[in-house]
């Protein structure tokens, strides 16, 4: 009986963890996948534009100093 009591929590947690992971994998994508992908693409694009603008501003300041 002690053997069962010792293993039950580990087995229960492993089972719950497996169910959660499988549920996450199953729910990836779906009807909102395109919208989510578009939002991520827009955020990445905005970030790249901000980096390029910052680099251009730094170049201008460096040229003005010299």
N, C-alpha and C positions, 0 to 999 in steps of 0.2 A: 504494500500500500504506500509506503514511503517513496518507493521508486516512481509510482504514478504521480504522487503529489509533487515530486521534484521535477518531473518532465512536463506536466500539464501546462504550467505557465509558458514555457518555451515553445511548446507545440502550438498553443493558442495564439501567441504573438506572431509566430511564423506564418500561421494560417491567415490571420488578419492582414499581415503585411503583404502576403501574396495576393489576397483579394483586392486590396487597395491598389497595388501596382497594376494588376490586370484590369481593374476598372479604369485607371488613368489611361492605360494604353488603348483601351477600347473607345474611350471618349475623345481621344485626340482627333482633330479634324471636325467632321460633322458639317452641319449647315453653316456655321459661322467661320469655317476655316478660311475661306477667301477674304472675308472682311478682316479677320485677325491678321492674316498675312499682309494685306494691304496696309493695315495700321503699322505693322512692324517695318515694312518697307519704307513707308513715309517717314517714320521716326529715324531710321538709319539715313535716309536721304537728307533730312533736315540737319542731322548731326554732321554729315560730311560737308554740307554747304557751310555750316557754321565754322568748321575747322578750316576750310579753304578761305573763307572771309578773314578769319583771324590771321592766317599765314600771310595773306595779301597785305593786311594792315601792318603786320610786323615788317614785311619787306619794304613798304612805303616809309615807315619810320626809320628803318636802317638807311635807306637811300637819302632821306632828308638830313640825317646826321652827318653823312659823308660828303 
